[in-house]
Amino acid sequence: MMSKFFLTPLSPSCADLIEPPTAAQGDTIVRSALHQADERAVAEVAARLAQAEGCTRRLDALAELHRAPHQHAGG
């Protein structure tokens, strides 16, 4: 089925009105895209780990082993 919507070239007068993003705006766009990709990747990994039997419990135990020496070293 053919979509009703399609892209048409902008008229020359309309194209003149569109300004490219500034360097700062480009940086913001790239940072936002990278952040969203990171968030999506972390969510996907967390979901996969949560499905593995006992994985979250084992990860918590591993994190606790790593934390324990640091808690007693300072006090």
C-alpha positions in Angstrom: 0.0 0.0 0.0 1.4 3.4 -1.0 1.6 6.0 1.8 -0.2 9.2 1.4 2.7 11.1 2.8 5.9 11.6 0.9 8.8 14.0 0.9 8.8 16.8 -1.7 11.7 19.0 -2.4 11.5 22.4 -0.7 11.0 25.4 -2.9 14.1 27.6 -3.2 12.4 30.4 -1.1 11.6 27.9 1.7 15.0 26.4 1.7 16.6 29.8 2.1 14.6 30.2 5.4 16.0 27.1 7.0 19.2 27.6 8.8 21.6 24.8 9.7 22.1 24.2 13.4 24.9 26.0 15.2 27.9 24.0 16.4 26.5 24.2 20.0 23.1 22.9 18.8 24.8 20.1 16.9 26.7 19.2 20.0 23.5 19.1 22.0 21.8 16.9 19.4 24.8 14.4 19.4 25.0 14.3 23.2 21.3 13.6 23.4 21.5 10.8 20.8 24.4 9.2 22.6 22.6 9.5 26.0 19.5 7.9 24.6 21.5 5.1 23.0 23.3 4.5 26.3 20.0 4.4 28.3 18.5 2.0 25.8 21.5 -0.3 25.9 21.5 -0.3 29.7 17.8 -1.1 29.8 18.2 -4.0 27.3 21.1 -5.5 29.3 19.3 -5.1 32.6 16.2 -6.8 31.1 18.3 -9.7 29.8 20.1 -10.1 33.1 16.8 -10.0 35.1 15.6 -13.0 33.0 18.6 -15.1 33.9 17.8 -17.3 36.9 19.5 -16.0 40.0 21.6 -13.5 38.1 20.6 -10.4 40.0 21.2 -12.1 43.3 24.7 -13.2 42.2 25.5 -9.7 40.9 24.3 -8.2 44.2 26.6 -10.6 46.1 29.5 -9.8 43.8 29.0 -6.0 44.3 28.8 -6.5 48.1 32.1 -8.4 48.0 33.7 -5.5 46.2 32.2 -2.9 48.5 33.0 -4.7 51.8 36.8 -4.0 51.9 36.3 -0.3 51.0 33.8 0.2 53.8 36.2 -1.1 56.5 39.3 0.5 55.2 38.4 4.0 56.2 36.9 3.4 59.6 
